[in-house]
Amino acid sequence: MSFRTLIEPVYYRILRNSITHIPSHIAIIQDGNRRYAKEHGLHDGYGHRQGADTTETMLDWAREFGIKHITLYAFSTENFKRSDGELKELFALFKDRFIKVLSDERVHNNKIRVRMVGDRSLLPEDLLKCIEDAEEATKEYSNHFLNVAVAYGGRNEIVHAARRLVQRVKDGELTPGEITPAMVEANLYGGLGLPPVDLIIRTGNDYRTSNFLPWLANGNESSVYFCAPYWPQFRKIDLLRAIRVFDQRCSGAKSPCT
């Protein structure tokens, strides 16, 4: 047994006991699936499947820590540039996981509401149907919220919100001077009413937030945690280290975090 194996449980307990503030809303950029597969000499699809498994496990950890909202950056508008073969694999994986929501006891026992964030018009009809079925099956739940960003781009989202407001002006429902930040926010993310992001996590040793939830994250000055492990390698202790970044910010804030 390695020294790391021996010491890590002790370090975990010390770290967990040192944290007093838990974020309500965490947004995660799940980066590194393809690089993980490449390092193992395997196809991209292997990395994506391993990453999906990590996501399910991570949701259990988040629930254990008392995190109410999780938003996952699963597929960006830029990802449509990938090869047809990879897109086919990804869409099949998304369908499988959304279908799984219907029978997953963890979802129903813990009252987890599953929702999509993104441009639905860009998705294949069969995938969109699976997403809508998962949303319908969990629409009455409110203990926890899992928001999956698919066909999502932050600038694209703001453009869509602007179009909705412009149309309301054209229809005579309001004047330009009546448009407020709260009104813009109400027209973002399909009107889901997502709360401000407290913490962004990005794996894969890449130091960018990649156009992810710019209004709710950058506008809220959320904490950001970048880490080296590829998403399939992400561990519970990595999540706790990310939460510590949020906790440290709260501890040093003039007004306490909620």
C-alpha positions, -999 to 999 in steps of 0.1 A, spaced: 0 0 0 14 34 -11 20 63 13 -6 83 -7 -32 56 -2 -25 57 36 -25 95 40 -53 106 16 -82 96 39 -66 116 67 -61 146 44 -97 143 32 -111 144 68 -89 174 77 -100 192 45 -137 184 50 -137 195 86 -120 228 76 -149 239 52 -178 259 66 -193 273 35 -209 251 8 -218 266 -26 -254 263 -37 -247 263 -74 -217 247 -90 -210 248 -128 -186 222 -142 -166 222 -174 -159 185 -179 -127 187 -199 -102 160 -209 -123 130 -220 -106 128 -254 -71 133 -240 -78 107 -214 -88 82 -241 -58 91 -262 -34 85 -233 -49 50 -229 -46 43 -267 -84 41 -271 -111 58 -291 -127 91 -281 -159 73 -273 -142 55 -244 -132 87 -228 -167 101 -232 -182 70 -216 -158 71 -187 -165 108 -182 -203 101 -181 -197 75 -154 -176 101 -134 -205 125 -137 -229 101 -121 -205 95 -92 -198 132 -88 -235 139 -85 -236 115 -55 -208 134 -39 -224 168 -45 -256 156 -30 -237 144 1 -221 178 5 -255 195 2 -251 212 -31 -285 220 -45 -277 231 -81 -253 215 -106 -248 227 -141 -227 206 -164 -211 218 -196 -217 186 -217 -217 199 -253 -210 234 -266 -222 250 -298 -186 248 -310 -185 210 -305 -207 206 -336 -175 211 -356 -163 176 -344 -164 146 -368 -196 130 -377 -185 98 -360 -178 115 -327 -210 134 -328 -229 102 -334 -212 86 -304 -219 116 -282 -255 119 -291 -260 82 -285 -244 86 -251 -266 116 -242 -297 97 -252 -287 67 -231 -281 89 -200 -313 109 -204 -333 77 -209 -316 63 -177 -331 92 -157 -365 77 -162 -357 46 -141 -328 58 -119 -339 54 -83 -314 80 -72 -331 106 -93 -365 98 -80 -357 90 -44 -337 123 -40 -362 143 -61 -336 156 -86 -350 178 -113 -332 173 -147 -333 201 -172 -315 211 -204 -298 244 -210 -290 253 -246 -303 257 -281 -329 230 -286 -332 239 -323 -297 225 -330 -304 190 -316 -316 159 -335 -352 151 -328 -346 117 -312 -322 132 -287 -345 161 -280 -373 137 -273 -352 118 -247 -343 151 -230 -379 162 -229 -390 129 -215 -364 132 -187 -376 168 -180 -412 157 -179 -405 128 -155 -388 151 -130 -406 184 -134 -422 182 -100 -389 176 -81 -372 205 -63 -347 190 -38 -318 191 -63 -314 205 -98 -292 190 -125 -289 213 -155 -272 198 -185 -258 223 -210 -261 208 -244 -257 228 -277 -249 256 -253 -229 288 -259 -229 318 -236 -229 344 -263 -255 325 -282 -277 325 -251 -274 362 -246 -282 368 -283 -314 347 -279 -324 367 -249 -318 400 -267 -340 388 -296 -369 380 -272 -367 414 -256 -364 432 -290 -395 413 -301 -414 425 -270 -404 461 -278 -416 456 -314 -448 442 -301 -453 473 -279 -451 453 -247 -423 475 -233 -399 503 -242 -361 500 -245 -358 521 -213 -378 496 -193 -353 468 -200 -335 459 -168 -308 433 -159 -334 413 -141 -355 412 -173 -325 401 -194 -318 373 -168 -354 362 -170 -350 356 -207 -318 335 -204 -316 298 -202 -351 291 -215 -366 309 -186 -354 283 -161 -346 308 -134 -311 294 -127 -295 309 -96 -262 327 -98 -232 304 -100 -211 303 -69 -182 281 -82 -169 271 -116 -148 239 -119 -127 231 -149 -108 199 -152 -81 189 -178 -55 215 -169 -70 242 -191 -74 277 -176 -104 290 -194 -141 293 -186 -150 289 -223 -180 310 -227 -199 291 -200 -228 309 -182 -212 343 -186 -241 362 -171 -246 340 -140 -209 332 -134 -188 362 -145 -216 386 -136 -217 371 -101 -179 370 -97 -180 333 -90 -151 315 -76 -131 294 -102 -111 262 -96 -89 248 -123 -74 213 -118 -51 190 -137 -70 157 -138 -90 148 -169 -127 146 -161 -127 107 -160 -100 110 -133 -119 135 -112 -121 124 -75 -141 133 -45 -111 150 -30 -108 172 -61 -144 183 -56 -136 191 -20 -106 211 -30 -128 231 -53 -153 238 -26 -124 249 -4 -117 277 -29 -153 289 -25 -151 286 12 -119 306 15 -134 334 -6 -165 334 17 -144 334 48 -125 365 36 -156 383 23 -169 414 39 -204 400 36 -210 363 44 -218 339 16 -252 323 17 
